């Protein structure tokens, strides 16, 4: 009888735990669905690559002669992206660089919203690993 009660408690704990993960999974799916609908019904807010636009126009500095090479490249990337309406892949091909550098420059200049900086908290493990008692205390 006691074993049956313990087994029932374990099953209840598992269903509760799985129930919470279902809600978390449902929330993630709803968030993705909201993003997809936003891209469908408000396409002017997103790039073809799926990045959300923060600004439509970019007014770079007038005097770029005295700027360091890295800043000049960032100004060129932002100008091509916002004023010439080039895609990220096209810019990377034109400037002979990788997509990562182009996206990073667009994020740093504030043309594209950074998806990595979401307001989600890092997932923490609730359970501790069980102590098995198989340690060797010599």
Secondary structure, 3 states (H helix, E strand, C coil): CHHHHHHHHHHHHHHHHHHHHHHHHHHHHHHHHHHHHHHHHCHHHECCCCCEECCCCCCCCCCCCCCCHHHHHHHHHHHHHHHCCCCHHHHHHHCCCCHHHHHHHHHHCCCECCCCCCCCCCCCCCCCCCCCCCCCCC
